[in-house]
Amino acid sequence: MRDRLRAGAAVFNDGHYHAAHDAWEDRWLELAADSDDELLLHGLIQYSAAVYHARERNWEGAVGLAESAGEYLAGLPADYRDLRLEPIRSFLARLAADPEVVERRQAEEIEHEGTTPTLADIGFEPTAIAAVVLAEEFGYDEEPVGRARAYARQDLEAGEDDSRFITLLFDFVREDDHRGIIYRRLTDHVSRRRAREEDVDGLF
């Protein structure tokens, strides 16, 4: 849960409002309805959607989502799961009353564990989640990114902290201007790793 929260917060705080919900959605769908965690993720998903619709000038959609997001988050403790919810709830109330507020000020950033996470400063697991989220958002094939994530995790478990897959995932998430080039390198490395695995499998 922590890694999902942090990944989604970083994606949101970097301004990828539409993509942020994907970091939370899979986990949200697994949760029991009306549990505190379900309410939290439901509220955050609708928060990101409300801001996205407001920025697209879909005022009616933004108002409805802001109101329902506020309702989902209303009963939770102010620091639930180490998230500062009060600033988010206040911004949602403001957004519901005046959706054009997003044209005058930035959406309230999500603070987690005393920091405002961004893609530039999150650790490996949140980065691995964000990589697949951003691949979908920017129209890249998610399959090689997902494989790179699996290989990076295998390498970490084997003590290979200098894994090329780890570096490529961090670069893919952080390097906006070079994401296409990094994606091509990542897919090349995935293809070579798969070919080696198939060669080994063919020996037995």
Protein Blocks (a to p, Z undefined) as FASTA:
>chain_A
ZZmmmmmmmmmmnopamlmmmmmmmmmmmpcehiaklmmmmmmmmmmmmmmmmmnopakl
mmmmmmmmmmmmmmpcfkgghiafklmmmmmmmmmmommlmmmbccddddeehiacdfkl
pcfklmmmmmmmmmmmnopafklmmmmmmmmmmmmmnopakbfklmmmmmmmmmmmlmmm
mmmmmmmmmmmmmmmmmmmmmmZZ
